[in-house]
Amino acid sequence: MKLAIGTRGSHLARTQATTVAAALEALGHTVELEIISTAGDQSDAPFFGSIGAQGVFVREIEQALLERRVDIAVHSCKDLPTSSPDELTIAAIPARVDPADVLIAKRSAAAPDGGVIPLVANSVVGTASARRQSWLRDLRADLTIEPIRGNVPTRVRKLEAGYDAIVLAAAGLERLAHSSLEDALELELENYVVTRLDPRVFVPAPAQGALALQCRADSTDVVAALSKLGDAGSHACVTAERALLERVEGGCDLALGAYCVRTGGGYEYLAMLERNGVVVRESARGPDPQALAWTIWEALVER
């Protein structure tokens, strides 16, 4: 079967799409990529939370699906709204990579014994994420948080332009490090201190580290092809995290973290939410991740 994949044009987005393309080609399909520019790519807003409603990185790609210009969309799942057109479906969530955030710091600003956020006092940290800003302020009130935009390489380069550290998703770094693109980028992090932030403490965005493979619901052959790329464990955890996001009714400017992980015979679910400058934390354990999402939601409502 010949398939067209719609994707954003960044190195990370194309890396993700080519990974999916390679998996489909291994199953005997012919795949081509179509690069689609989204509203989020075109905006000059300094904060991601200022760009607009959730979905700014996916709407144009979903429209291409609806118009049958492409057969498949490969999204970073954390960018995907909890509500999409009824004609579309998430056919698969492949195995998730590390959902944690990472702190990349200049050696002069790194403090190995500095706790959860190992930086010297009064460091300047760059991030556009409302969630990351809230968690940083909650854990380290002395830090100065400054907005930063651009793709991963651009943000890394800005460490030499007034920032002591930046916070990025571990998944993006991991995928770029293993990119098969001909124009793959070298991030050159050897001169910096890279620290993985414990996702149980610095709770990541819902669905961070996961891809969502979307197609038209009536394209049963495409749904069947994509279903072979899905991972049941990742699907269960990511779906539970997105269920909490849907109940909170959040957008890009919402400070919400949700992290569900398999532990032994059950699941552990952790969440952080900021409201009116106050960060609250909740956690729960049990055998059913969807039920845990409800438990967390009810606890947050009570708070």
Secondary structure, 3 states (H helix, E strand, C coil): CEEEEEECCCHHHHHHHHHHHHHHHHCCCEEEEEECCCHHHHCCCCCHHHCCCCCCCCHHHHHHHHCCCCCEEEEEHHHCCCCCCCCEEEEECCCCCCCCEEEEEECCCECCCCCCCCECCCCEEECCCHHHHHHHHHHCCCCEEECCCCCHHHHHHHHHCCCCEEEEEHHHHHHHHCCCCCCCCCCCCCCEEEEEECCCCCCCCCCCCCEEEEEECCCHHHHHHHHCCCCHHHHHHHHHHHHHHHHHCCCCCCCEEEEEEEECCEEEEEEEEEECCEEEEEEEEECCHHHHHHHHHHHHHHC
